[in-house]
């Protein structure tokens, strides 16, 4: 046994580094902004913190982190240290350079110590195996406590698969007549509920649990002023109603109408893609991302195999997959109930994320457009990339029941094991029957375990919907961040409340953004929305829903009417959809190089992006380049 001990420790420094403790500034929990002072203790590679030193001594901890399991990034200029362990993300800041360098030195020393401990266990087991079976139990008994300690702090990299609720659903690839007939039944339709855990309104205790993650600063990499945090909750939402919805014969009648029109009025859109998604497990994404920690990933070129055959402009159109919610809102007289349906529509735009964590969309180039005229869904949509740096996408959609528009700028931040996607800009919806104009912000999207194939995605943060034409009611929604100890059934939770002028709760609703939303305070408790069922082969085809598969379809009729800047003509995206990954990668590099050259020319000649309104006969901006023909635009883009 002495031989084993000497071998395991002969080349490794297992001396325990000194304890480091004191006050540091830590970014506040979501949705509060700014920094607050917390007492930190670093001992044997474990970083603990609480409000005061006395709290730590009493064992009253706010959180702890194994330093060896975290990726550490440092910003010397702002005296800031970021620790990302996948499920836990700490943003720390020292008040002076001396304190900063003391903590930085100690953190590095403790990281080495923890890794040497793990290596010692590994070598000890290997040495015991080489000596024979009789020696192994003795070595294992000495190292058991260390192994338990290491495993207890290991990050959870298991894919959090989203559990689907088995609900009756129907396809909505139907013509406008079907939509009108369905709407006529909504006044007396009584919708079946979700599973019991879906329609209960979440409790305040659950929403106020502690989380250890945070949003990144949007302004620049070195800024620390406009800070966000990582805990969310609605303090005035409680659960008192236990009422259950009733089943009604009208449900079967409306379902029958849908089925009849589906079989006789199918618009004939494609049901699958030309080729399945390519395997990207061999791509060294770790090397790509680790070289860009703390940087804006929209400026980083990625291999085409990491992309899905859709771009961000088409992703904006996916937010309109469930326009019937706005159709109902435009025919609902009660302003509070109308707000509930608008809130359900805003949540429905996140449902795609449950199945789309293995690939990223293409970044559109400046001047790239996308048009989506959907008679079967009753709207027409247009979007365009209007700015290169910073990247900004604008879109506009019209229907007889609503107008929808937004301009979004995305900032992607990589923190070592997770990527945060932060969207600025407001979403706008107007309802013509009542003159309402609603606007709301978007939740933060975070991709966890981004370096592994077991990636999982979640949304968190507070979303506030306001009617700019009236202060009669507002809506506050919380996308609840999953806890480290959460089960799969507790993930992707959403809470919401509609408040009157006095701040009193009029309606409560809740559920899961990948399963459905339930409201039990309406005159008839009902399921407001549930996502369409995924195709059976969705995993094979990028996780696309039926609606997503239709977005990049290019028919002979569309070729004659679409402008040359439309995303459907983008060659690298088309090649990827056809399964030609190598050709797509080469063409993607060519397009990006053209964009760089064009941007230099625009800067040198002081040209600008201008607007026209000639292509469409409805009120929406057409953004083009100055003094360029259609063929010249196509050559410049592709």
VOGU-3710 file (C-alpha; in Angstrom, 3 decimals, decimal comma):
1> xxxxxxxxxx> 0,000/0,000/0,000  2,870/2,351/0,654  4,082/1,651/-2,844  0,720/2,664/-4,197  0,770/5,876/-2,219  4,205/6,802/-3,429  3,294/6,172/-7,027  0,083/8,182/-6,956  1,679/11,194/-5,369  5,221/11,040/-6,720
11> xxxxxxxxxx> 4,729/13,423/-9,662  1,716/15,415/-8,469  1,634/18,315/-6,035  -1,144/17,451/-3,579  -0,356/20,178/-1,067  -3,551/22,023/-0,120  -3,488/25,715/-1,133  -4,228/28,312/1,470  -7,758/29,435/2,179  -8,875/32,633/0,453
21> xxxxxxxxxx> -11,857/34,563/1,765  -13,324/38,022/1,671  -15,939/40,228/0,036  -16,403/40,396/-3,731  -19,047/41,984/-5,922  -21,418/39,466/-7,503  -23,967/40,148/-10,182  -27,477/40,179/-8,754  -30,043/37,506/-9,477  -32,505/37,814/-12,314
31> xxxxxxxxxx> -34,392/40,099/-12,991  -32,633/42,586/-10,702  -29,772/44,558/-12,179  -26,410/45,649/-10,867  -24,014/44,112/-8,354  -24,124/43,396/-4,642  -21,504/42,509/-2,056  -21,169/38,879/-0,990  -18,700/37,042/1,235  -16,748/34,288/-0,566
41> xxxxxxxxxx> -14,718/31,407/0,866  -12,353/29,329/-1,304  -11,226/26,147/0,423  -9,853/22,948/-1,128  -11,053/23,943/-4,567  -14,644/24,681/-3,519  -15,910/28,265/-3,784  -18,748/29,078/-1,377  -20,559/32,333/-0,794  -23,154/33,928/1,426
51> xxxxxxxxxx> -24,117/37,374/2,639  -21,686/37,518/5,565  -18,817/35,561/7,076  -21,074/34,542/9,961  -23,567/32,974/7,550  -20,844/30,810/6,017  -19,655/29,719/9,453  -23,212/28,693/10,326  -23,478/26,762/7,049  -26,063/29,138/5,603
61> xxxxxxxxxx> -24,793/29,156/2,021  -26,260/30,859/-1,026  -24,255/28,665/-3,385  -21,076/26,678/-3,977  -18,990/25,788/-7,010  -16,227/23,305/-7,786  -13,511/25,425/-9,396  -12,038/22,516/-11,347  -15,369/21,937/-13,120  -15,743/25,545/-14,261
71> xxxxxxxxxx> -14,356/27,454/-17,210  -12,739/30,659/-15,973  -12,513/33,795/-18,096  -10,835/36,969/-16,884  -11,135/40,630/-17,778  -8,199/42,444/-16,183  -9,366/45,880/-17,256  -12,674/45,644/-15,371  -11,182/43,414/-12,601  -13,767/40,769/-13,392
81> xxxxxxxxxx> -13,775/36,954/-13,181  -16,445/34,786/-14,817  -16,859/31,153/-13,743  -19,048/28,910/-15,913  -19,688/25,367/-14,680  -22,547/24,698/-17,083  -25,408/24,811/-14,591  -23,804/27,513/-12,442  -22,480/30,797/-13,786  -20,847/33,330/-11,458
91> xxxxxxxxxx> -19,905/36,872/-12,512  -17,515/38,296/-9,906  -15,749/41,636/-9,643  -13,083/42,944/-7,276  -12,985/46,530/-6,050  -9,214/46,891/-6,390  -6,464/45,438/-8,559  -4,696/43,949/-5,529  -7,764/42,000/-4,456  -8,378/40,929/-8,049
101> xxxxxxxxxx> -4,904/39,438/-8,493  -5,015/37,729/-5,073  -8,253/35,974/-5,991  -7,041/35,163/-9,488  -3,865/33,547/-8,113  -5,762/31,551/-5,511  -8,376/30,367/-7,971  -5,679/29,089/-10,330  -3,887/27,311/-7,469  -7,075/25,632/-6,255
111> xxxxxxxxxx> -7,972/24,543/-9,787  -4,600/22,813/-10,093  -5,059/21,202/-6,680  -8,479/19,740/-7,553  -7,249/18,406/-10,871  -4,194/16,849/-9,226  -6,492/15,171/-6,702  -8,551/13,663/-9,495  -5,403/12,528/-11,290  -4,138/10,966/-8,084
121> xxxxxxxxxx> -7,304/8,880/-7,814  -6,936/7,769/-11,413  -3,292/6,783/-11,032  -3,968/5,027/-7,744  -6,619/2,815/-9,284  -4,439/1,997/-12,291  -1,511/1,158/-10,036  -3,700/-1,065/-7,879  -4,872/-2,938/-10,948  -1,290/-3,500/-11,996
131> xxxxxxxxxx> -0,415/-4,940/-8,540  -3,370/-7,298/-8,432  -6,907/-7,630/-7,150  -5,872/-7,785/-3,483  -4,498/-4,243/-3,517  -7,429/-2,547/-5,237  -9,852/-2,518/-2,268  -7,272/-0,837/-0,038  -6,578/1,949/-2,517  -10,264/2,393/-3,268
141> xxxxxxxxxx> -11,128/2,736/0,415  -8,574/5,532/0,862  -9,846/7,439/-2,189  -13,610/6,872/-1,782  -14,275/10,172/-0,021  -12,392/12,086/-2,694  -14,309/10,389/-5,501  -17,636/11,178/-3,849  -16,570/14,803/-3,405  -15,589/15,160/-7,040
151> xxxxxxxxxx> -18,753/13,544/-8,372  -20,990/15,616/-6,116  -19,861/18,809/-7,834  -19,675/17,509/-11,394  -21,776/19,443/-13,889  -24,906/17,814/-15,177  -24,266/17,398/-18,890  -27,135/15,001/-19,516  -29,532/16,124/-22,214  -32,739/17,445/-20,678
161> xxxxxxxxxx> -35,231/15,855/-23,099  -38,502/17,720/-23,212  -41,462/15,498/-22,310  -44,382/15,990/-24,671  -47,927/15,961/-23,403  -50,134/13,460/-25,204  -52,843/15,857/-26,392  -55,273/15,702/-29,274  -54,110/18,025/-31,990  -54,773/18,675/-35,644
171> xxxxxxxxxx> -52,782/20,007/-38,527  -53,484/23,555/-39,595  -52,367/23,455/-43,212  -55,838/24,620/-44,195  -57,285/27,389/-46,338  -58,798/30,590/-44,815  -62,331/29,086/-44,934  -61,215/26,465/-42,429  -59,802/29,154/-40,155  -63,057/31,106/-40,240
181> xxxxxxxxxx> -65,123/28,020/-39,462  -62,862/27,104/-36,568  -63,119/30,602/-35,175  -66,913/30,406/-35,190  -66,693/27,566/-32,663  -64,352/29,310/-30,218  -67,143/31,197/-28,454  -68,613/27,993/-27,045  -65,752/25,531/-27,381  -64,541/23,991/-24,114
191> xxxxxxxxxx> -60,989/22,792/-24,611  -59,589/19,737/-22,786  -56,982/20,513/-20,195  -53,327/19,727/-20,223  -51,808/17,265/-17,795  -52,408/18,326/-14,202  -48,883/19,640/-13,773  -49,311/21,760/-16,904  -52,439/23,685/-15,962  -51,704/24,442/-12,360
201> xxxxxxxxxx> -50,427/27,947/-11,794  -46,902/27,709/-10,352  -46,435/28,705/-6,756  -44,495/31,703/-5,534  -42,121/29,464/-3,584  -41,084/27,668/-6,762  -40,579/30,857/-8,717  -38,452/32,425/-5,994  -35,925/29,569/-5,768  -32,263/30,456/-6,187
211> xxxxxxxxxx> -30,456/30,104/-9,463  -26,825/30,624/-10,297  -26,661/31,874/-13,875  -26,822/35,318/-15,456  -27,328/37,316/-18,618  -24,344/38,939/-20,266  -23,912/42,678/-20,784  -25,235/43,748/-24,159  -23,279/46,967/-24,667  -19,744/45,596/-25,064
221> xxxxxxxxxx> -17,438/42,930/-23,761  -15,841/45,120/-21,104  -18,940/46,902/-19,851  -20,322/46,189/-16,415  -22,988/48,849/-16,034  -26,176/47,540/-17,650  -26,121/44,292/-15,752  -28,761/41,597/-15,597  -29,206/38,775/-13,155  -30,551/35,273/-12,885
231> xxxxxxxxxx> -33,618/34,911/-10,711  -37,180/35,539/-11,723  -40,613/35,405/-10,147  -43,949/37,135/-9,809  -44,590/38,034/-6,213  -48,285/38,672/-6,698  -49,276/35,430/-8,421  -50,918/32,812/-6,241  -52,959/29,715/-6,904  -56,435/29,471/-5,425
241> xxxxxxxxxx> -58,577/27,929/-8,151  -58,922/24,191/-8,513  -61,600/24,317/-11,206  -61,384/21,839/-14,052  -62,486/22,467/-17,644  -65,378/20,537/-19,037  -65,466/18,395/-22,140  -68,063/19,502/-24,688  -69,503/18,134/-27,915  -68,340/21,265/-29,770
251> xxxxxxxxxx> -64,755/20,021/-29,472  -65,570/16,972/-31,562  -67,489/19,114/-34,053  -64,614/21,537/-34,610  -62,165/18,649/-34,887  -64,393/17,067/-37,541  -64,472/20,319/-39,503  -60,672/20,466/-39,402  -60,297/16,899/-40,597  -62,731/17,407/-43,480
261> xxxxxxxxxx> -60,925/20,486/-44,714  -57,544/18,887/-44,235  -58,378/15,980/-46,535  -60,125/18,073/-49,182  -58,213/21,368/-49,008  -54,593/20,421/-48,365  -52,516/23,235/-49,964  -49,946/20,659/-51,073  -46,819/21,924/-49,311  -43,879/19,597/-48,881
271> xxxxxxxxxx> -43,863/17,244/-45,933  -40,129/16,504/-45,770  -36,708/17,872/-46,761  -34,555/16,706/-49,691  -31,932/15,222/-47,348  -31,621/14,480/-43,608  -29,450/16,587/-41,322  -25,718/15,911/-41,436  -23,911/14,556/-38,394  -21,793/17,293/-36,781
281> xxxxxxxxxx> -20,507/15,351/-33,770  -17,004/15,266/-35,298  -16,689/19,059/-35,434  -14,221/20,494/-32,918  -16,636/23,092/-31,612  -14,637/23,322/-28,382  -11,630/24,740/-30,220  -13,804/27,233/-32,085  -15,596/28,523/-29,005  -12,718/28,535/-26,545
291> xxxxxxxxxx> -10,854/30,904/-28,844  -13,801/33,292/-28,642  -14,768/33,344/-24,941  -16,550/36,586/-24,096  -16,858/37,608/-27,771  -19,912/38,166/-29,944  -20,416/34,864/-31,751  -22,262/36,578/-34,618  -18,802/37,719/-35,790  -17,331/34,210/-35,675
301> xxxxxxxxxx> -17,409/32,056/-38,820  -18,716/28,531/-38,211  -18,618/25,440/-40,467  -21,783/24,919/-42,522  -22,381/21,504/-40,939  -23,276/23,265/-37,687  -26,123/25,091/-39,444  -29,706/24,155/-40,201  -31,061/25,034/-43,677  -32,920/28,098/-42,417
311> xxxxxxxxxx> -31,702/31,603/-41,645  -32,633/34,008/-38,870  -35,081/35,832/-41,153  -37,047/32,610/-41,562  -36,751/31,963/-37,837  -38,644/35,235/-37,291  -41,458/33,868/-39,436  -41,727/30,853/-37,113  -43,090/33,189/-34,448  -46,255/33,328/-36,568
321> xxxxxxxxxx> -46,887/29,601/-36,591  -49,980/30,074/-34,398  -51,737/33,209/-35,774  -55,149/31,889/-34,697  -54,407/33,176/-31,187  -54,343/36,740/-32,509  -57,440/36,041/-34,613  -59,290/35,109/-31,416  -57,895/38,140/-29,566  -59,165/40,451/-32,307
331> xxxxxxxxxx> -62,715/39,152/-31,707  -62,662/39,143/-27,890  -64,491/42,084/-26,297  -63,110/41,709/-22,764  -59,747/43,600/-22,698  -58,356/41,388/-19,932  -59,202/38,182/-21,769  -57,854/39,743/-24,953  -54,543/40,312/-23,195  -54,459/36,638/-22,150
341> xxxxxxxxxx> -54,612/35,525/-25,796  -51,913/38,003/-26,818  -49,724/36,595/-24,030  -50,353/33,039/-25,232  -49,289/34,107/-28,733  -46,043/35,594/-27,402  -45,257/32,306/-25,616  -46,058/30,166/-28,664  -43,119/31,716/-30,527  -40,678/29,818/-28,292
351> xxxxxxxxxx> -42,052/26,306/-28,880  -39,590/25,500/-31,707  -36,664/25,525/-29,227  -37,520/22,138/-27,716  -36,239/20,232/-30,737  -33,687/22,609/-32,282  -30,595/22,465/-30,048  -28,163/20,645/-32,358  -27,888/23,233/-35,140  -27,845/27,011/-35,548
361> xxxxxxxxxx> -29,559/29,085/-38,257  -27,600/30,859/-40,974  -26,712/34,475/-40,263  -28,300/36,607/-43,027  -26,099/38,977/-45,017  -26,876/42,668/-45,423  -29,787/43,121/-47,815  -30,978/39,512/-47,617  -34,785/39,223/-47,568  -37,494/36,661/-46,928
371> xxxxxxxxxx> -41,172/36,737/-47,895  -43,850/34,315/-46,728  -47,358/34,688/-48,148  -49,620/32,197/-46,363  -53,214/32,207/-47,552  -53,860/29,067/-45,515  -52,887/30,905/-42,334  -54,268/34,278/-43,320  -51,133/36,451/-43,233  -48,268/37,698/-45,388
381> xxxxxxxxxx> -44,817/38,270/-43,966  -41,614/39,996/-45,056  -38,243/40,346/-43,314  -34,828/41,729/-44,152  -31,360/42,068/-42,698  -31,039/45,841/-42,396  -27,686/46,124/-40,614  -24,480/44,093/-40,753  -22,672/45,310/-37,606  -24,487/45,340/-35,328
391> xxxxxxxxxx> -26,627/42,604/-36,935  -30,257/43,761/-37,028  -33,196/41,941/-38,611  -36,545/43,629/-39,284  -39,865/41,997/-40,163  -43,474/42,956/-40,837  -46,628/40,851/-41,210  -50,225/41,705/-42,008  -53,532/39,917/-41,606  -57,150/41,001/-41,561
401> xxxxxxxxxx> -57,079/40,424/-37,810  -53,652/41,799/-36,807  -50,448/43,563/-37,794  -47,166/42,228/-36,480  -43,686/43,759/-36,671  -40,357/43,836/-34,877  -36,691/44,680/-35,371  -34,316/42,524/-33,421  -30,639/42,662/-32,638  -29,119/39,480/-31,213
411> xxxxxxxxxx> -26,052/39,305/-29,026  -24,535/35,851/-28,474  -22,201/35,380/-25,521  -20,175/32,269/-24,825  -19,307/31,617/-21,158  -17,277/28,433/-21,351  -20,041/25,822/-21,228  -23,128/27,817/-22,133  -24,167/30,361/-24,758  -26,646/33,135/-24,040
421> xxxxxxxxxx> -28,695/34,682/-26,850  -29,968/38,094/-25,843  -32,486/39,910/-28,023  -33,008/43,657/-27,916  -35,909/45,456/-29,499  -39,635/45,100/-28,912  -42,253/42,935/-30,584  -45,331/44,874/-31,745  -48,874/43,693/-32,487  -51,940/45,780/-33,342
431> xxxxxxxxxx> -55,557/44,533/-33,348  -57,731/46,585/-35,742  -61,121/45,807/-34,163  -60,184/47,569/-30,913  -57,298/49,840/-31,933  -54,973/48,126/-29,459  -51,186/48,294/-29,860  -49,327/45,736/-27,768  -45,561/45,638/-27,325  -43,285/43,336/-25,339
441> xxxxxxxxxx> -39,659/42,323/-24,845  -38,198/38,852/-25,371  -36,851/36,369/-22,855  -33,181/35,363/-22,706  -32,330/32,103/-24,500  -29,504/29,976/-23,089  -27,933/26,866/-24,647  -26,346/24,689/-21,949  -23,566/22,090/-22,373  -22,818/23,651/-25,741
451> xxxxxxxxxx> -19,506/21,763/-26,083  -21,149/18,342/-25,931  -23,723/16,581/-28,092  -26,112/16,612/-25,121  -26,970/20,287/-25,508  -30,200/21,593/-24,067  -31,909/24,924/-24,386  -34,065/27,047/-22,113  -35,631/30,500/-21,956  -35,697/32,584/-18,799
461> xxxxxxxxxx> -36,447/36,102/-17,654  -39,392/38,415/-17,279  -41,539/39,541/-20,220  -43,913/42,496/-19,847  -46,722/43,162/-22,334  -48,174/46,664/-22,462  -51,003/48,185/-24,462  -49,652/51,553/-25,586  -53,184/52,780/-26,378  -54,613/52,053/-22,934
471> xxxxxxxxxx> -53,326/51,525/-19,396  -56,353/49,446/-18,414  -54,285/46,273/-18,111  -50,770/44,932/-18,384  -49,362/41,426/-18,421  -46,303/40,121/-16,599  -44,848/36,756/-17,515  -41,931/34,880/-16,034  -40,016/32,222/-17,920  -38,770/30,311/-14,902
481> xxxxxxxxxx> -35,151/29,253/-14,976  -34,559/25,591/-14,274  -32,822/24,703/-11,027  -29,813/22,466/-10,718  -31,934/19,879/-8,917  -35,010/20,198/-11,173  -36,593/17,156/-12,747  -37,492/17,158/-16,413  -41,165/17,752/-15,603  -40,261/21,057/-13,920
491> xxxxxxxxxx> -38,330/22,588/-16,807  -39,575/25,139/-19,363  -42,148/26,564/-16,954  -44,003/29,817/-17,635  -46,078/31,862/-15,189  -48,213/34,836/-16,102  -50,722/37,305/-14,724  -52,894/40,026/-16,232  -53,072/43,039/-13,923  -55,473/45,982/-13,829
501> xxxxxxxxxx> -54,557/49,632/-13,245  -54,349/49,071/-9,488  -51,912/46,176/-9,923  -54,481/43,568/-8,908  -54,452/40,167/-10,600  -57,427/39,678/-12,927  -56,311/36,518/-14,733  -53,651/33,944/-14,017  -52,219/31,467/-16,507  -49,296/29,079/-16,622
511> xxxxxxxxxx> -47,845/25,972/-18,154  -44,796/25,063/-20,206  -43,637/26,796/-23,358  -43,033/23,450/-25,094  -46,327/21,811/-24,023  -49,100/24,357/-23,648  -50,610/27,201/-21,634  -53,668/26,881/-19,386  -55,828/29,590/-17,809  -58,208/28,692/-14,981
521> xxxxxxxxxx> -59,557/32,186/-14,251  -61,523/32,642/-17,475  -65,315/32,091/-17,355  -64,550/28,642/-18,767  -61,098/27,339/-17,727  -59,333/26,209/-20,858  -56,111/25,337/-22,571  -55,256/28,502/-24,489  -52,608/26,966/-26,703  -50,663/23,793/-27,308
531> xxxxxxxxxx> -48,017/23,180/-29,985  -48,674/21,150/-33,098  -47,385/17,573/-32,965  -43,928/17,033/-34,376  -43,441/14,811/-37,448  -42,311/11,306/-36,573  -38,935/11,870/-38,272  -38,281/15,335/-36,785  -34,989/14,287/-35,148  -33,618/13,116/-38,478
541> xxxxxxxxxx> -34,519/16,404/-40,192  -32,969/19,056/-37,893  -35,882/18,888/-35,414  -38,056/20,814/-37,893  -41,798/21,032/-37,414  -44,087/20,747/-40,430  -44,264/24,548/-40,595  -40,461/24,899/-40,502  -40,105/22,406/-43,377  -42,233/24,654/-45,568
551> xxxxxxxxxx> -40,259/27,851/-44,984  -37,423/27,193/-47,456  -39,528/25,502/-50,131  -38,925/27,022/-53,561  -41,520/26,177/-56,197  -41,552/27,183/-59,841  -44,275/29,759/-59,119  -42,210/31,364/-56,353  -39,108/31,611/-58,550  -40,977/33,941/-60,880
561> xxxxxxxxxx> -42,233/36,362/-58,216  -39,573/36,429/-55,471  -36,803/39,061/-55,529  -33,249/37,772/-56,130  -32,313/38,692/-52,561  -34,745/36,186/-51,034  -33,206/33,623/-48,699  -34,588/30,766/-50,785  -32,048/31,654/-53,488  -29,106/31,556/-51,070
571> xxxxxxxxxx> -26,837/28,845/-52,547  -25,033/27,628/-49,417  -28,300/27,175/-47,539  -29,839/25,372/-50,502  -26,819/23,086/-50,859  -26,979/22,187/-47,157  -30,682/21,377/-47,463  -29,828/19,013/-50,337  -27,217/17,261/-48,203  -24,177/18,657/-50,066
581> xxxxxxxxxx> -22,253/19,724/-46,985  -18,801/20,201/-48,546  -20,155/22,374/-51,359  -22,244/24,341/-48,863  -19,213/25,031/-46,685  -17,226/26,317/-49,643  -20,043/28,521/-50,884  -20,644/29,862/-47,363  -17,034/31,061/-47,181  -17,428/32,778/-50,569
591> xxxxxxxxxx> -20,601/34,586/-49,498  -19,042/35,771/-46,245  -15,974/37,023/-48,098  -18,210/38,932/-50,524  -19,982/40,528/-47,587  -16,673/41,673/-46,064  -15,558/43,206/-49,369  -18,922/44,890/-49,884  -18,871/46,326/-46,371  -15,420/47,824/-46,961
601> xxxxxxxxxx> -16,635/49,389/-50,183  -19,724/50,831/-48,494  -17,575/52,368/-45,749  -15,105/53,816/-48,235  -17,736/55,276/-50,583  -20,050/56,287/-47,710  -23,042/54,528/-49,272  -26,003/53,638/-47,127  -28,899/51,245/-46,957  -32,072/52,951/-48,279
611> xxxxxxxxxx> -35,746/52,092/-48,490  -38,163/51,628/-51,366  -41,770/50,414/-51,480  -42,097/49,250/-55,081  -42,033/45,476/-54,882  -45,151/44,977/-52,767  -48,526/46,696/-52,999  -49,097/46,626/-49,255  -47,669/48,992/-46,650  -44,310/47,538/-45,742
621> xxxxxxxxxx> -40,767/48,762/-46,272  -38,679/47,261/-49,023  -35,014/47,713/-48,101  -32,515/47,648/-50,985  -29,197/49,025/-52,120  -28,925/52,373/-53,751  -28,563/52,482/-57,555  -28,321/48,706/-58,039  -30,291/46,532/-60,426  -31,821/43,256/-59,292
631> xxxxxxxx> -29,123/41,210/-61,019  -26,358/43,300/-59,425  -27,886/42,762/-55,995  -27,978/39,023/-56,576  -24,337/38,967/-57,656  -23,279/40,976/-54,623  -25,145/38,756/-52,157  -24,553/35,287/-53,552
//
